[in-house]
Amino acid sequence: MALVPYEEAAAVGLQKFHKPVATFSFADRTIRIRQDWRQLGVAAVVWDAAVVLAAYLEMGAVELRGRAAVELGAGTGLVGIVAALLGVGV
């Protein structure tokens, strides 16, 4: 259940959250994440902030290889997936 009320037809810019699959390219991999706004609400979509943080990590600004990390975000886990692909826990 989404806690963010809005009119789906009138929500300019939010249409991408209603697509059943979000596709990204990080760490030389294609990542496809299923989204389901109607069933699971705001936790079931990939938010722009996750994409920006994943891109930041991929730039290498933070050394991840061999480190442990916990993703405390709410959502689909894109940042955690990208961190794992970049070497967290290896």
Biopython code that builds the backbone (N, CA, C, O; Angstrom):
import numpy as np
from Bio.PDB.StructureBuilder import StructureBuilder

atoms = [
    (1, "MET", "N", (0.842, -1.174, 0.000)),
    (1, "MET", "CA", (0.000, 0.000, 0.000)),
    (1, "MET", "C", (0.888, 1.238, 0.000)),
    (1, "MET", "O", (1.729, 1.402, 0.884)),
    (2, "ALA", "N", (0.706, 2.099, -0.979)),
    (2, "ALA", "CA", (1.491, 3.323, -1.069)),
    (2, "ALA", "C", (0.939, 4.369, -0.106)),
    (2, "ALA", "O", (-0.273, 4.547, 0.006)),
    (3, "LEU", "N", (1.840, 5.054, 0.583)),
    (3, "LEU", "CA", (1.432, 6.111, 1.504)),
    (3, "LEU", "C", (1.503, 7.473, 0.844)),
    (3, "LEU", "O", (1.226, 8.491, 1.478)),
    (4, "VAL", "N", (1.871, 7.494, -0.426)),
    (4, "VAL", "CA", (2.013, 8.745, -1.157)),
    (4, "VAL", "C", (0.826, 8.870, -2.098)),
    (4, "VAL", "O", (0.828, 8.265, -3.170)),
    (5, "PRO", "N", (-0.191, 9.643, -1.719)),
    (5, "PRO", "CA", (-1.374, 9.748, -2.578)),
    (5, "PRO", "C", (-1.114, 10.656, -3.779)),
    (5, "PRO", "O", (-0.533, 11.732, -3.639)),
    (6, "TYR", "N", (-1.535, 10.228, -4.923)),
    (6, "TYR", "CA", (-1.464, 11.045, -6.124)),
    (6, "TYR", "C", (-2.346, 10.405, -7.176)),
    (6, "TYR", "O", (-2.706, 9.232, -7.083)),
    (7, "GLU", "N", (-2.682, 11.187, -8.165)),
    (7, "GLU", "CA", (-3.464, 10.694, -9.282)),
    (7, "GLU", "C", (-2.508, 10.101, -10.295)),
    (7, "GLU", "O", (-1.671, 10.818, -10.844)),
    (8, "GLU", "N", (-2.613, 8.809, -10.554)),
    (8, "GLU", "CA", (-1.677, 8.134, -11.452)),
    (8, "GLU", "C", (-1.672, 8.765, -12.839)),
    (8, "GLU", "O", (-0.604, 8.928, -13.430)),
    (9, "ALA", "N", (-2.811, 9.117, -13.360)),
    (9, "ALA", "CA", (-2.897, 9.679, -14.706)),
    (9, "ALA", "C", (-2.299, 11.084, -14.778)),
    (9, "ALA", "O", (-1.830, 11.502, -15.837)),
    (10, "ALA", "N", (-2.313, 11.812, -13.665)),
    (10, "ALA", "CA", (-1.852, 13.199, -13.673)),
    (10, "ALA", "C", (-0.416, 13.360, -13.173)),
    (10, "ALA", "O", (0.119, 14.468, -13.184)),
    (11, "ALA", "N", (0.202, 12.288, -12.744)),
    (11, "ALA", "CA", (1.528, 12.363, -12.129)),
    (11, "ALA", "C", (2.621, 12.392, -13.197)),
    (11, "ALA", "O", (3.107, 11.349, -13.635)),
    (12, "VAL", "N", (2.990, 13.580, -13.598)),
    (12, "VAL", "CA", (4.039, 13.737, -14.596)),
    (12, "VAL", "C", (5.371, 13.362, -13.961)),
    (12, "VAL", "O", (5.690, 13.828, -12.868)),
    (13, "GLY", "N", (6.148, 12.526, -14.636)),
    (13, "GLY", "CA", (7.453, 12.132, -14.138)),
    (13, "GLY", "C", (7.453, 10.870, -13.296)),
    (13, "GLY", "O", (8.520, 10.329, -13.005)),
    (14, "LEU", "N", (6.295, 10.391, -12.901)),
    (14, "LEU", "CA", (6.240, 9.189, -12.074)),
    (14, "LEU", "C", (5.868, 7.935, -12.860)),
    (14, "LEU", "O", (5.753, 6.856, -12.278)),
    (15, "GLN", "N", (5.678, 8.061, -14.171)),
    (15, "GLN", "CA", (5.261, 6.918, -14.980)),
    (15, "GLN", "C", (6.279, 5.778, -14.919)),
    (15, "GLN", "O", (5.899, 4.607, -14.952)),
    (16, "LYS", "N", (7.568, 6.112, -14.829)),
    (16, "LYS", "CA", (8.588, 5.059, -14.811)),
    (16, "LYS", "C", (8.441, 4.137, -13.606)),
    (16, "LYS", "O", (8.883, 2.989, -13.649)),
    (17, "PHE", "N", (7.829, 4.623, -12.540)),
    (17, "PHE", "CA", (7.640, 3.796, -11.353)),
    (17, "PHE", "C", (6.540, 2.754, -11.546)),
    (17, "PHE", "O", (6.414, 1.824, -10.749)),
    (18, "HIS", "N", (5.754, 2.910, -12.595)),
    (18, "HIS", "CA", (4.658, 1.978, -12.863)),
    (18, "HIS", "C", (5.034, 0.941, -13.906)),
    (18, "HIS", "O", (4.230, 0.065, -14.224)),
    (19, "LYS", "N", (6.238, 1.027, -14.441)),
    (19, "LYS", "CA", (6.693, 0.003, -15.365)),
    (19, "LYS", "C", (7.014, -1.259, -14.567)),
    (19, "LYS", "O", (7.563, -1.170, -13.469)),
    (20, "PRO", "N", (6.677, -2.431, -15.105)),
    (20, "PRO", "CA", (6.886, -3.660, -14.330)),
    (20, "PRO", "C", (8.350, -4.037, -14.131)),
    (20, "PRO", "O", (8.672, -4.797, -13.217)),
    (21, "VAL", "N", (9.248, -3.512, -14.979)),
    (21, "VAL", "CA", (10.667, -3.835, -14.869)),
    (21, "VAL", "C", (11.488, -2.570, -15.059)),
    (21, "VAL", "O", (11.244, -1.792, -15.981)),
    (22, "ALA", "N", (12.459, -2.371, -14.181)),
    (22, "ALA", "CA", (13.429, -1.277, -14.325)),
    (22, "ALA", "C", (14.761, -1.926, -14.685)),
    (22, "ALA", "O", (15.180, -2.888, -14.041)),
    (23, "THR", "N", (15.427, -1.400, -15.711)),
    (23, "THR", "CA", (16.679, -1.987, -16.182)),
    (23, "THR", "C", (17.806, -0.977, -16.043)),
    (23, "THR", "O", (17.654, 0.191, -16.402)),
    (24, "PHE", "N", (18.943, -1.437, -15.518)),
    (24, "PHE", "CA", (20.096, -0.577, -15.280)),
    (24, "PHE", "C", (21.358, -1.293, -15.732)),
    (24, "PHE", "O", (21.375, -2.517, -15.869)),
    (25, "SER", "N", (22.409, -0.525, -15.962)),
    (25, "SER", "CA", (23.711, -1.084, -16.308)),
    (25, "SER", "C", (24.746, -0.549, -15.329)),
    (25, "SER", "O", (25.065, 0.640, -15.334)),
    (26, "PHE", "N", (25.269, -1.440, -14.487)),
    (26, "PHE", "CA", (26.307, -1.097, -13.518)),
    (26, "PHE", "C", (27.311, -2.237, -13.463)),
    (26, "PHE", "O", (26.944, -3.400, -13.628)),
    (27, "ALA", "N", (28.559, -1.913, -13.237)),
    (27, "ALA", "CA", (29.632, -2.904, -13.063)),
    (27, "ALA", "C", (29.671, -3.887, -14.229)),
    (27, "ALA", "O", (29.866, -5.088, -14.041)),
    (28, "ASP", "N", (29.484, -3.363, -15.416)),
    (28, "ASP", "CA", (29.495, -4.187, -16.641)),
    (28, "ASP", "C", (28.443, -5.295, -16.625)),
    (28, "ASP", "O", (28.622, -6.341, -17.250)),
    (29, "ARG", "N", (27.379, -5.065, -15.928)),
    (29, "ARG", "CA", (26.268, -6.020, -15.857)),
    (29, "ARG", "C", (24.963, -5.300, -16.135)),
    (29, "ARG", "O", (24.838, -4.097, -15.903)),
    (30, "THR", "N", (24.007, -6.042, -16.629)),
    (30, "THR", "CA", (22.648, -5.522, -16.776)),
    (30, "THR", "C", (21.842, -6.020, -15.583)),
    (30, "THR", "O", (21.797, -7.219, -15.306)),
    (31, "ILE", "N", (21.216, -5.097, -14.891)),
    (31, "ILE", "CA", (20.425, -5.426, -13.703)),
    (31, "ILE", "C", (18.970, -5.109, -14.020)),
    (31, "ILE", "O", (18.631, -3.979, -14.372)),
    (32, "ARG", "N", (18.121, -6.110, -13.892)),
    (32, "ARG", "CA", (16.686, -5.927, -14.113)),
    (32, "ARG", "C", (15.972, -6.168, -12.792)),
    (32, "ARG", "O", (16.132, -7.213, -12.161)),
    (33, "ILE", "N", (15.191, -5.193, -12.392)),
    (33, "ILE", "CA", (14.469, -5.297, -11.124)),
    (33, "ILE", "C", (12.981, -5.174, -11.397)),
    (33, "ILE", "O", (12.522, -4.227, -12.036)),
    (34, "ARG", "N", (12.243, -6.146, -10.901)),
    (34, "ARG", "CA", (10.782, -6.086, -11.045)),
    (34, "ARG", "C", (10.230, -5.070, -10.055)),
    (34, "ARG", "O", (10.649, -5.007, -8.900)),
    (35, "GLN", "N", (9.280, -4.276, -10.539)),
    (35, "GLN", "CA", (8.646, -3.252, -9.696)),
    (35, "GLN", "C", (7.153, -3.540, -9.627)),
    (35, "GLN", "O", (6.573, -4.060, -10.580)),
    (36, "ASP", "N", (6.539, -3.207, -8.518)),
    (36, "ASP", "CA", (5.096, -3.389, -8.389)),
    (36, "ASP", "C", (4.516, -2.336, -7.446)),
    (36, "ASP", "O", (4.218, -2.624, -6.287)),
    (37, "TRP", "N", (4.363, -1.135, -7.949)),
    (37, "TRP", "CA", (3.850, -0.018, -7.161)),
    (37, "TRP", "C", (2.467, -0.322, -6.591)),
    (37, "TRP", "O", (2.202, -0.063, -5.417)),
    (38, "ARG", "N", (1.594, -0.870, -7.422)),
    (38, "ARG", "CA", (0.206, -1.081, -6.991)),
    (38, "ARG", "C", (0.095, -2.058, -5.824)),
    (38, "ARG", "O", (-0.725, -1.853, -4.929)),
    (39, "GLN", "N", (0.900, -3.106, -5.817)),
    (39, "GLN", "CA", (0.816, -4.114, -4.766)),
    (39, "GLN", "C", (1.621, -3.738, -3.525)),
    (39, "GLN", "O", (1.154, -3.923, -2.401)),
    (40, "LEU", "N", (2.833, -3.209, -3.727)),
    (40, "LEU", "CA", (3.748, -3.013, -2.607)),
    (40, "LEU", "C", (4.077, -1.557, -2.309)),
    (40, "LEU", "O", (4.744, -1.271, -1.315)),
    (41, "GLY", "N", (3.630, -0.648, -3.136)),
    (41, "GLY", "CA", (3.815, 0.766, -2.856)),
    (41, "GLY", "C", (5.228, 1.270, -3.061)),
    (41, "GLY", "O", (5.956, 0.770, -3.919)),
    (42, "VAL", "N", (5.615, 2.259, -2.273)),
    (42, "VAL", "CA", (6.866, 2.978, -2.470)),
    (42, "VAL", "C", (8.110, 2.123, -2.272)),
    (42, "VAL", "O", (9.180, 2.497, -2.753)),
    (43, "ALA", "N", (8.013, 0.995, -1.586)),
    (43, "ALA", "CA", (9.179, 0.134, -1.367)),
    (43, "ALA", "C", (9.450, -0.768, -2.563)),
    (43, "ALA", "O", (10.474, -1.450, -2.595)),
    (44, "ALA", "N", (8.571, -0.786, -3.531)),
    (44, "ALA", "CA", (8.691, -1.721, -4.641)),
    (44, "ALA", "C", (9.102, -1.055, -5.946)),
    (44, "ALA", "O", (8.874, -1.608, -7.022)),
    (45, "VAL", "N", (9.698, 0.111, -5.864)),
    (45, "VAL", "CA", (10.186, 0.784, -7.060)),
    (45, "VAL", "C", (11.626, 1.231, -6.833)),
    (45, "VAL", "O", (12.060, 1.411, -5.695)),
    (46, "VAL", "N", (12.354, 1.407, -7.925)),
    (46, "VAL", "CA", (13.725, 1.884, -7.839)),
    (46, "VAL", "C", (13.685, 3.406, -7.898)),
    (46, "VAL", "O", (13.324, 3.979, -8.926)),
    (47, "TRP", "N", (14.049, 4.053, -6.817)),
    (47, "TRP", "CA", (14.021, 5.505, -6.735)),
    (47, "TRP", "C", (15.290, 6.103, -7.338)),
    (47, "TRP", "O", (16.342, 5.463, -7.349)),
    (48, "ASP", "N", (15.184, 7.326, -7.836)),
    (48, "ASP", "CA", (16.312, 8.012, -8.465)),
    (48, "ASP", "C", (17.514, 8.120, -7.531)),
    (48, "ASP", "O", (18.656, 8.055, -7.988)),
    (49, "ALA", "N", (17.279, 8.281, -6.251)),
    (49, "ALA", "CA", (18.387, 8.399, -5.294)),
    (49, "ALA", "C", (19.237, 7.127, -5.278)),
    (49, "ALA", "O", (20.455, 7.203, -5.123)),
    (50, "ALA", "N", (18.615, 5.975, -5.434)),
    (50, "ALA", "CA", (19.363, 4.717, -5.476)),
    (50, "ALA", "C", (20.225, 4.657, -6.729)),
    (50, "ALA", "O", (21.360, 4.183, -6.678)),
    (51, "VAL", "N", (19.705, 5.127, -7.839)),
    (51, "VAL", "CA", (20.458, 5.123, -9.094)),
    (51, "VAL", "C", (21.662, 6.061, -8.980)),
    (51, "VAL", "O", (22.755, 5.725, -9.435)),
    (52, "VAL", "N", (21.465, 7.227, -8.376)),
    (52, "VAL", "CA", (22.562, 8.185, -8.207)),
    (52, "VAL", "C", (23.632, 7.621, -7.283)),
    (52, "VAL", "O", (24.819, 7.739, -7.585)),
    (53, "LEU", "N", (23.249, 7.014, -6.173)),
    (53, "LEU", "CA", (24.224, 6.439, -5.245)),
    (53, "LEU", "C", (24.970, 5.271, -5.888)),
    (53, "LEU", "O", (26.177, 5.128, -5.695)),
    (54, "ALA", "N", (24.271, 4.447, -6.641)),
    (54, "ALA", "CA", (24.925, 3.333, -7.331)),
    (54, "ALA", "C", (25.952, 3.855, -8.335)),
    (54, "ALA", "O", (27.042, 3.296, -8.455)),
    (55, "ALA", "N", (25.609, 4.918, -9.052)),
    (55, "ALA", "CA", (26.548, 5.520, -10.007)),
    (55, "ALA", "C", (27.764, 6.087, -9.274)),
    (55, "ALA", "O", (28.893, 5.959, -9.749)),
    (56, "TYR", "N", (27.537, 6.705, -8.136)),
    (56, "TYR", "CA", (28.630, 7.251, -7.323)),
    (56, "TYR", "C", (29.581, 6.137, -6.875)),
    (56, "TYR", "O", (30.800, 6.291, -6.945)),
    (57, "LEU", "N", (29.027, 5.033, -6.421)),
    (57, "LEU", "CA", (29.857, 3.913, -6.007)),
    (57, "LEU", "C", (30.640, 3.347, -7.183)),
    (57, "LEU", "O", (31.806, 2.981, -7.041)),
    (58, "GLU", "N", (30.006, 3.275, -8.329)),
    (58, "GLU", "CA", (30.671, 2.736, -9.512)),
    (58, "GLU", "C", (31.828, 3.625, -9.970)),
    (58, "GLU", "O", (32.783, 3.131, -10.570)),
    (59, "MET", "N", (31.755, 4.912, -9.697)),
    (59, "MET", "CA", (32.832, 5.836, -10.062)),
    (59, "MET", "C", (34.108, 5.543, -9.278)),
    (59, "MET", "O", (35.182, 6.012, -9.656)),
    (60, "GLY", "N", (34.008, 4.781, -8.199)),
    (60, "GLY", "CA", (35.179, 4.404, -7.430)),
    (60, "GLY", "C", (35.576, 5.399, -6.359)),
    (60, "GLY", "O", (36.694, 5.341, -5.847)),
    (61, "ALA", "N", (34.687, 6.302, -6.015)),
    (61, "ALA", "CA", (34.986, 7.305, -4.997)),
    (61, "ALA", "C", (35.180, 6.662, -3.618)),
    (61, "ALA", "O", (35.843, 7.229, -2.749)),
    (62, "VAL", "N", (34.601, 5.484, -3.430)),
    (62, "VAL", "CA", (34.717, 4.752, -2.170)),
    (62, "VAL", "C", (35.260, 3.370, -2.500)),
    (62, "VAL", "O", (34.714, 2.683, -3.363)),
    (63, "GLU", "N", (36.324, 2.954, -1.827)),
    (63, "GLU", "CA", (36.872, 1.613, -2.048)),
    (63, "GLU", "C", (35.957, 0.586, -1.388)),
    (63, "GLU", "O", (35.764, 0.606, -0.173)),
    (64, "LEU", "N", (35.402, -0.300, -2.185)),
    (64, "LEU", "CA", (34.451, -1.274, -1.665)),
    (64, "LEU", "C", (35.026, -2.677, -1.543)),
    (64, "LEU", "O", (34.587, -3.453, -0.695)),
    (65, "ARG", "N", (35.986, -3.006, -2.364)),
    (65, "ARG", "CA", (36.511, -4.377, -2.399)),
    (65, "ARG", "C", (37.037, -4.790, -1.025)),
    (65, "ARG", "O", (37.866, -4.110, -0.421)),
    (66, "GLY", "N", (36.525, -5.932, -0.554)),
    (66, "GLY", "CA", (36.963, -6.472, 0.711)),
    (66, "GLY", "C", (36.320, -5.859, 1.939)),
    (66, "GLY", "O", (36.631, -6.256, 3.062)),
    (67, "ARG", "N", (35.439, -4.910, 1.751)),
    (67, "ARG", "CA", (34.769, -4.286, 2.902)),
    (67, "ARG", "C", (33.405, -4.905, 3.122)),
    (67, "ARG", "O", (32.822, -5.507, 2.220)),
    (68, "ALA", "N", (32.914, -4.750, 4.317)),
    (68, "ALA", "CA", (31.558, -5.185, 4.637)),
    (68, "ALA", "C", (30.646, -3.965, 4.555)),
    (68, "ALA", "O", (31.069, -2.844, 4.839)),
    (69, "ALA", "N", (29.414, -4.188, 4.173)),
    (69, "ALA", "CA", (28.466, -3.073, 4.068)),
    (69, "ALA", "C", (27.067, -3.567, 4.386)),
    (69, "ALA", "O", (26.733, -4.733, 4.172)),
    (70, "VAL", "N", (26.262, -2.658, 4.898)),
    (70, "VAL", "CA", (24.854, -2.928, 5.145)),
    (70, "VAL", "C", (24.075, -1.814, 4.464)),
    (70, "VAL", "O", (24.307, -0.633, 4.722)),
    (71, "GLU", "N", (23.163, -2.194, 3.606)),
    (71, "GLU", "CA", (22.312, -1.189, 2.960)),
    (71, "GLU", "C", (21.089, -0.972, 3.844)),
    (71, "GLU", "O", (20.325, -1.901, 4.105)),
    (72, "LEU", "N", (20.915, 0.251, 4.295)),
    (72, "LEU", "CA", (19.791, 0.564, 5.180)),
    (72, "LEU", "C", (18.685, 1.312, 4.457)),
    (72, "LEU", "O", (17.812, 1.906, 5.091)),
    (73, "GLY", "N", (18.719, 1.286, 3.146)),
    (73, "GLY", "CA", (17.686, 1.951, 2.364)),
    (73, "GLY", "C", (16.383, 1.169, 2.415)),
    (73, "GLY", "O", (16.323, 0.053, 2.931)),
    (74, "ALA", "N", (15.371, 1.767, 1.882)),
    (74, "ALA", "CA", (14.088, 1.096, 1.764)),
    (74, "ALA", "C", (13.765, 1.018, 0.280)),
    (74, "ALA", "O", (13.761, 2.031, -0.420)),
    (75, "GLY", "N", (13.504, -0.152, -0.177)),
    (75, "GLY", "CA", (13.208, -0.291, -1.599)),
    (75, "GLY", "C", (13.672, -1.617, -2.137)),
    (75, "GLY", "O", (13.614, -2.638, -1.452)),
    (76, "THR", "N", (14.133, -1.597, -3.368)),
    (76, "THR", "CA", (14.422, -2.820, -4.097)),
    (76, "THR", "C", (15.826, -3.363, -3.883)),
    (76, "THR", "O", (16.100, -4.498, -4.274)),
    (77, "GLY", "N", (16.720, -2.598, -3.277)),
    (77, "GLY", "CA", (18.065, -3.081, -3.001)),
    (77, "GLY", "C", (19.076, -2.841, -4.105)),
    (77, "GLY", "O", (20.130, -3.477, -4.114)),
    (78, "LEU", "N", (18.788, -1.940, -5.037)),
    (78, "LEU", "CA", (19.712, -1.688, -6.139)),
    (78, "LEU", "C", (21.106, -1.328, -5.641)),
    (78, "LEU", "O", (22.090, -1.838, -6.176)),
    (79, "VAL", "N", (21.221, -0.470, -4.642)),
    (79, "VAL", "CA", (22.532, -0.050, -4.143)),
    (79, "VAL", "C", (23.294, -1.241, -3.574)),
    (79, "VAL", "O", (24.494, -1.369, -3.814)),
    (80, "GLY", "N", (22.638, -2.099, -2.841)),
    (80, "GLY", "CA", (23.282, -3.286, -2.302)),
    (80, "GLY", "C", (23.735, -4.240, -3.391)),
    (80, "GLY", "O", (24.806, -4.839, -3.288)),
    (81, "ILE", "N", (22.940, -4.385, -4.422)),
    (81, "ILE", "CA", (23.305, -5.250, -5.546)),
    (81, "ILE", "C", (24.550, -4.708, -6.236)),
    (81, "ILE", "O", (25.487, -5.454, -6.520)),
    (82, "VAL", "N", (24.554, -3.401, -6.503)),
    (82, "VAL", "CA", (25.708, -2.775, -7.166)),
    (82, "VAL", "C", (26.942, -2.872, -6.272)),
    (82, "VAL", "O", (28.031, -3.164, -6.766)),
    (83, "ALA", "N", (26.798, -2.638, -4.985)),
    (83, "ALA", "CA", (27.938, -2.738, -4.070)),
    (83, "ALA", "C", (28.520, -4.156, -4.098)),
    (83, "ALA", "O", (29.740, -4.323, -4.100)),
    (84, "ALA", "N", (27.665, -5.161, -4.121)),
    (84, "ALA", "CA", (28.145, -6.543, -4.189)),
    (84, "ALA", "C", (28.890, -6.797, -5.494)),
    (84, "ALA", "O", (29.930, -7.455, -5.496)),
    (85, "LEU", "N", (28.371, -6.283, -6.597)),
    (85, "LEU", "CA", (29.047, -6.456, -7.886)),
    (85, "LEU", "C", (30.395, -5.744, -7.912)),
    (85, "LEU", "O", (31.295, -6.139, -8.653)),
    (86, "LEU", "N", (30.534, -4.690, -7.099)),
    (86, "LEU", "CA", (31.776, -3.925, -7.061)),
    (86, "LEU", "C", (32.762, -4.456, -6.020)),
    (86, "LEU", "O", (33.840, -3.887, -5.854)),
    (87, "GLY", "N", (32.415, -5.529, -5.323)),
    (87, "GLY", "CA", (33.383, -6.176, -4.463)),
    (87, "GLY", "C", (33.116, -6.161, -2.985)),
    (87, "GLY", "O", (33.950, -6.658, -2.228)),
    (88, "VAL", "N", (32.008, -5.622, -2.520)),
    (88, "VAL", "CA", (31.718, -5.656, -1.084)),
    (88, "VAL", "C", (31.602, -7.119, -0.657)),
    (88, "VAL", "O", (30.887, -7.909, -1.272)),
    (89, "GLY", "N", (32.314, -7.451, 0.398)),
    (89, "GLY", "CA", (32.251, -8.796, 0.939)),
    (89, "GLY", "C", (33.132, -9.812, 0.226)),
    (89, "GLY", "O", (33.125, -10.994, 0.571)),
    (90, "VAL", "N", (33.894, -9.354, -0.771)),
    (90, "VAL", "CA", (34.768, -10.283, -1.512)),
    (90, "VAL", "C", (36.150, -10.247, -0.917)),
    (90, "VAL", "O", (37.042, -10.952, -1.388)),
]
sb = StructureBuilder()
sb.init_structure("model")
sb.init_model(0)
sb.init_chain("A")
sb.init_seg("    ")
for serial, (resi, resn, name, xyz) in enumerate(atoms, 1):
    if name == "N":
        sb.init_residue(resn, " ", resi, " ")
    sb.init_atom(name, np.array(xyz, "f"), 0.0, 1.0, " ", f" {name:<3s}", serial, name[0])
structure = sb.get_structure()
